[in-house]
Each structure stands twice: as structure tokens, then as C-alpha cells.
Amino acid sequence: MTGATEGEVRKAIAAERRDLADVLAGLPERRWDEPTLCAGWRVREVVAHMTMPFHYSTARFVIEMLRSRGNFARMADRCARRDAAALSSGELTALIRDNADFAWKPPGGGFEGALTHEVIHGLDFTLPLGLDRHVPEDRLRIVLGGFEAEKSLKFFGVDIRGIELRADDVDWSIGEGTPMYGAAQDLILVLCGRKLPEGRLRGEPSHRFVA
């Protein structure tokens, strides 16, 4: 449990979207074509994916899933590439900003899952771009609390058996075994299956999670 009320989580989602919109608004056009932590996606594909809940109705989502034979990853990739080609960087940024208060929840994830979605994908592009953005601690704690449920770890499929992840900027850890240290937002990326650049993690197991 995160301890945050629904209202607090929704305010955190809105604040995260507005902060990311500010980052994107200041991003030179050429940087929208740089790679991210999502393999095969540039910044514009990641942002296009983030905007899907704002302009895909339930019916359209179902149709897109059927076209992809029920494979969500295939559907998400196809739609992100299509939307990234169709929408300008300004339009994508506006979709993030104008829908800051949009009440979307991923299936089975609640509003905490929506915040996790925004935080993870924001880091997917801000980290490799070297923007050194720090997600505010109150939002991090909500996201970290979500990973304390076993189903969250199973969803992302990351094997941390024999490892204890310890944040060195907030009081938080998960797992048992050989310690691995890093900033809380970097450990969130590890738990979501991302490979990080050298130097962001410390401890013997860190080599397993480096690109």
C-alpha cells in the first residue's frame, strides 16, 4: 500500500504530465529522433505511446488489439509508430499537457498504475537524453509502493531473486540477497526491465542490468 489517497495520486499524475510537457516543450526538434530506453523507439514513439489513452476510445483500442491478434506489445508498437509519424512534436506535447487531469487507469493498475506509466516512460527518454531530471519524492514513493505487490513484479517479469535493491536517495528497498544500490528512479527502471547506462548502479549484481 502506498498510503496515498486517490485524490493525492491523481494530483501526482497531473503534476507529472505537466512537468513532462514542460520538458518536451523545451526539447529541440532534432532530439525527438534520439533513441530511448524502449528498444526501437525514439522519443517521439515513447511520447506517442503515452498519449494513447487520451485519444483512443475503448472501441478503438479493442479494434487495434484485434488487428494485432491480441498481442498488446505488437499493438502498442504499431500504434506508437503510426501516431509518431502522424502527429508533430508540438501536437504530442499538447496532448500530454492538455490531458494532465485525464482520468485514465490501466487495466488492473488503478491510478497508481497510471502514475507508474507516466513516470517510467518519462524516464525512458529523459535519462538517455542526459536531462538529469529527478522525479519528485512523493511521486516516487507512490510508484515504489506499487512494486511491493508480487503481481507487479510478475507483470514486468524481472528476476531479482537473490538480490536486494536498495535506494540510496530514499529509505526503500525490495528483495533479499546481495545488495545493489542506485537512485530510486533508476531502481524503478530496473524493476520494469530496462537496461541502464554504466555507472548508475552499484553492487555486484549491477552488471546484469546494464546496457
N, C-alpha and C positions, 0 to 999 in steps of 0.2 A: 504494500500500500504506500502511496506517495504522501498521504496526509493532506494533499491539496484539494480544495473543493472544486466542483465543476466550473464554477464561475472563475476561480483563480486559474484553472487550466486554460479556459477559453481566452482569458486576458493574456496569458503567456503565449498562446498560439498567435493571436493578433499582433502582439508586440514582435514576435519572431518574424512574422511575414513582413511587417513594416520595416524592420531592420534589414532584412534581406533585400527588400525592394530598394532601400537606400544604397546598399552595396551595389546592386545591379545597375542602378541609375548612374552611378559614377564609374562604371566599367567601360573602358574604351572598346569600341566595336570589335577590334581585332581579337580581343581577349575572349569574346564569346565563342570563338572557334578553338580554344585551347582544351586539352584533354582534362578529364576529371578522374575521381576515384572509381566511377562507374565505367567499367571496361567498355570501350567503343562509343561512349557518349562524350560529346563536347559539353561545354557549359550550357549551350542553347538546348540540347536534348534533355539535360537534367532539369532545367527550368521549365521546359515544355511539359515534362512528366509531372512536375509539381503543380502545374495549372490544370491538369486533367479533371480533378473533382469540381472545378468551377464552371466548366462548360460542357461536361459530358453528363447527360441525363442518365438515369438508371437504365432506360430502354436502350440508349445508345451504347452504354457500357456492355450490356448483355449481347447486343449485336456484334460488337467488336470482339468479345470473348468467343462467340460462336465462330466468327471468321478465323479465329486463331485456334479453333478446336479445343477450347477450354484451357489453353496454356496461358496463364497470366503473364509470365515473363515475355513470351513471344508477342502477346498483345501489347504490353507496355512498351516494348522496344519499337514495334511498328508504328504505334500511335505517336510516340515521342519524336521519332524521326520525321513523320509526316507533319506534325504540328510545328516542329522546329523549322521546317522548310517553309511553312505557310505563314508563320507569324514573325514579325520583326522583333528585334530585341526590345524596342520600346513597347510594343504590344504585350510581350511576355512580362515585362516589368510591371506594366499597368495591371495585368491580370492578378499578379501577386499582391500589389498594393490595394487595388480596389476590392479585393475579396479577403481582406485581412480578418474580417469578422464572420466569414462564411462558416456555417455550422456543419462541417463535414467530419465524419468519423469513419475510419477504415473498418471493414467487416471484422467484428470481434475485438477491435482495438480500443474503442471508446475515444474520448477526446485526448487521453494520454497518448494513444496511438497516433493521432493526428499531429500532436506536438512532436513526437518522435520522428515522424515522417518529415516534418519541416526542418528539424534540427539536423538529422542525418544528411538530407540532400543539400542543405546549406553548406555543411562541412565538406560534402563531396566536391564542391567547386571552390570554396574559399581556401581550403587547405592547399591543394595543388597550385592554386594561383599565388600562393605566398602572401595572402592578405592578412594573416595573423589575427583573424577575428576570434574573440573569446565569447562564447555563448554565456550569457548571464547565469550566475549560480542557481537562482531559483528555478530556471527552466531546466538546467542540467539535472537538478535533484529530482524533478518530476520524471524525466526520461530515465534516469538511473533506477528509480524506484520500480519502473515497469519491467526492468530486466531481472528483478528479484523473483519474478514468477517463472517457473520452469518452462511454461508454454512459450514464453518469449524467446528463451534460448533455443528451444527446439525449432521455432519458426525460422530463425536465421541459420540454423544448422551449423553453428561454430562449435568446434570441440575444444573446450577448455579444461578437460579432465586433467587433474594433476597440476593445475595452475591456479594461483590466487592473483587476481587482478587487483592492484591497489592504486587508487588515485593519489597523486602527490600534491593536489591542489585543493581537494575537499576530503572530508572524512568519509570515505566509502571504499568498500572492497567487495569482491564476489569470488566464489570458488575456494578450493582448498589445494594446497600443494606449494610448488616452487613459486615464489613471488615474481611478478612482473609489474613494473611501475610505469606510470605515464599520466599525463593530464587527463582529467575525467572525460573530456570530449574526445580525446584520442582513444580511450578505452571503449567508449560507446561505439566508435567506428570499428574497433576490433570485434566487438560483440555482434556487429552487423555484417561481418565477413569482409571488411575492407582490408587491403594491404597498405601499410603506411610507409612513407619515406624513411630512410635511415635516420637514426638519431632521435626519434620521437618516443621510443620505448626503451626501457632499461630492464635488465634481468635476463637470466639465461634463456628463458623461453621466447624472448622477443624476436629471434631470428625467424620464427615460424610465421610471424605476422608482418613481415617487411617485404615490400615490393622488390 
